[in-house]
């Protein structure tokens, strides 16, 4: 991926930018594009080009890009910001702080950069099963977004893992497409809202497998089997499926937010208003790291938030110049 990134080589430590974007997911790319189009000198810093998008296979819910592979989508994102000469650096941002009316952004390897505004788009970390086969078949049957990928599994049997709202919603959506949905949960009760549980119970093609965990995912070019173990009896069961939807939650960037003085909500996500403004003047946040639209995480919604954050940063910097 590193070779795909534009102009990273000619960015100097200590260089000043109008906007520094922290992150490399869809929200960050969108913010970079719009910042550049607003004629703001922009730098993007992140660890992995594409962010969580790297865990996807085919993407078929982004308007205009029909059935595109996630890797190809990331390449297009890179080409688009390269057109506007936005440099992107693969690095870890350790922290940022305000000094003398500007922000200092400290990275792990490339030193410090300066900015008049910051857009935080660090995403979240999806919780994983950490079982054999999960990494191997990610994008080849293993998915972390039922809403995104359900239509790709039409007339196929699938497994959903989890017991919260996202798992039950995922099972309900998948029941419309899949021939069979196995809902695997480690407990005998669900954390999900009762109305979701009752709705899924009414689906004739959904089977609950409770007090159980996934032990292994097997296949060839795609997923073929899932090995499930009952925690009470130790009984092993093999499920013949082509999809595994892991819906066991997210880890929000609570520590990063608090370290940098950003307010978080009760779930640990960065608080923003409708213009993506945080509690710190000149700092904006976008994408999955925010509490905005918490129940509907999509590439297109993250991109929308990134665009709004860039617009807000532009307005902030314009007003700042007027006051000088």
ABEGO torsion letter per residue (X at the ends): XAAABBGAAABBBGBBBABBBBEABAAAAAAAAAAAAAGBBBBBBBABBGEAAAABBBBAABBGBBGBBAAAAAAAAAAAAAAAGBBBBBBBBABBBBBGGBBBBBBAAAEBBBBABBBBBAEBBBBBAGBBGAAAABGAGBBABAAAAAAAABGBBBBBBEABAAAAAAAAAAAAABABBBBBBABABBABBAAAAAAAAABAABBBBBGBBBABBBEBABBABBBBBBAAAGBBBBBBBABBBBBAEBBBBAAAAAAAGBBBBAAGBBBBBAAGBBABBGBBBBEAABABGAABBBAAAAAAAAAAAAAAAAAAAAAAAAAX
